[in-house]
Amino acid sequence: TTTTTTTTTTNSNNTQTNMEEDIYYCHELARRSVARAALHLGLKDGMSQDSLDVLADILLRYMEQIGKTASLLVESGGRPSSHANALDALQAIHMT
């Protein structure tokens, strides 16, 4: 029983660590995307780190909302969410 409890705790800790790493990676990727967009818009020195963080959070929330909307569209059509396609994503963007 002790071995099972230890293994379960270790697996839970590994899952928690992986989720934290995924969240960090997604946030960093969003920050870089926002920074690149700012550069393309001509804002070379105008973005503070705080501004990048806020805009990255907004971008991530928007993308999460698109994913949820696309999933609902697919499932309301009687398909599993794993069968989403580009048309579903475009419709979700228009609805969000």
C-alpha positions as a printed NumPy array, in Angstrom:
array([[  0.   ,   0.   ,   0.   ],
       [  2.841,   2.38 ,   0.802],
       [  4.452,   1.69 ,  -2.585],
       [  1.159,   2.336,  -4.387],
       [  0.652,   5.593,  -2.479],
       [  4.201,   6.721,  -3.244],
       [  3.815,   5.867,  -6.934],
       [  0.488,   7.697,  -7.142],
       [  1.963,  10.757,  -5.432],
       [  4.983,  10.702,  -7.755],
       [  2.758,  10.418, -10.857],
       [  0.597,  13.263,  -9.568],
       [  3.675,  15.433,  -9.003],
       [  4.991,  14.626, -12.495],
       [  1.627,  15.548, -14.042],
       [  1.592,  18.82 , -12.08 ],
       [  5.135,  19.624, -13.211],
       [  4.3  ,  18.841, -16.851],
       [  1.228,  21.073, -16.728],
       [  3.263,  23.925, -15.235],
       [  5.89 ,  23.5  , -17.958],
       [  3.177,  23.485, -20.643],
       [  1.6  ,  26.652, -19.248],
       [  4.996,  28.363, -19.105],
       [  5.807,  27.268, -22.669],
       [  2.456,  28.485, -24.034],
       [  2.806,  31.822, -22.272],
       [  6.35 ,  32.296, -23.556],
       [  5.267,  31.411, -27.091],
       [  2.394,  33.909, -26.863],
       [  4.778,  36.606, -25.561],
       [  7.106,  36.028, -28.493],
       [  4.196,  36.15 , -30.935],
       [  3.006,  39.442, -29.472],
       [  6.549,  40.861, -29.556],
       [  6.971,  39.841, -33.189],
       [  3.629,  41.398, -34.121],
       [  4.65 ,  44.597, -32.322],
       [  7.915,  44.701, -34.28 ],
       [  6.031,  44.266, -37.555],
       [  3.76 ,  47.141, -36.54 ],
       [  6.787,  49.344, -35.925],
       [  6.781,  49.317, -32.104],
       [ 10.474,  48.615, -31.635],
       [ 10.979,  50.052, -28.152],
       [  7.42 ,  50.739, -27.084],
       [  6.525,  47.405, -25.446],
       [  7.34 ,  46.864, -21.793],
       [  7.605,  43.383, -20.329],
       [  4.348,  43.944, -18.455],
       [  2.602,  44.933, -21.685],
       [  3.874,  41.786, -23.371],
       [  2.609,  39.667, -20.482],
       [ -0.852,  41.253, -20.556],
       [ -1.204,  40.927, -24.322],
       [  0.093,  37.338, -24.186],
       [ -2.577,  36.494, -21.585],
       [ -5.263,  38.062, -23.775],
       [ -4.027,  36.104, -26.797],
       [ -4.049,  32.828, -24.86 ],
       [ -7.574,  33.43 , -23.541],
       [ -8.791,  34.272, -27.039],
       [ -7.252,  31.117, -28.49 ],
       [ -8.724,  29.031, -25.675],
       [-12.151,  30.511, -26.399],
       [-11.773,  29.68 , -30.103],
       [-10.909,  26.091, -29.174],
       [-13.92 ,  25.758, -26.883],
       [-16.238,  27.244, -29.513],
       [-14.859,  24.946, -32.226],
       [-15.325,  21.96 , -29.938],
       [-18.947,  22.921, -29.27 ],
       [-19.594,  23.392, -32.998],
       [-18.166,  19.974, -33.82 ],
       [-19.999,  18.196, -31.024],
       [-23.287,  19.926, -31.851],
       [-22.896,  18.477, -35.361],
       [-22.768,  14.975, -33.907],
       [-19.022,  14.513, -34.359],
       [-16.418,  13.929, -31.667],
       [-14.227,  16.962, -30.995],
       [-11.214,  15.062, -32.313],
       [-12.749,  15.366, -35.805],
       [-12.56 ,  19.161, -35.996],
       [-11.354,  20.664, -39.266],
       [-10.317,  24.061, -40.635],
       [-13.918,  25.045, -41.388],
       [-14.849,  24.474, -37.745],
       [-11.933,  26.668, -36.663],
       [-12.957,  29.448, -39.072],
       [-16.557,  29.319, -37.854],
       [-15.33 ,  29.488, -34.254],
       [-13.232,  32.557, -35.069],
       [-16.241,  34.277, -36.597],
       [-18.382,  33.431, -33.564],
       [-15.814,  34.526, -30.983]])
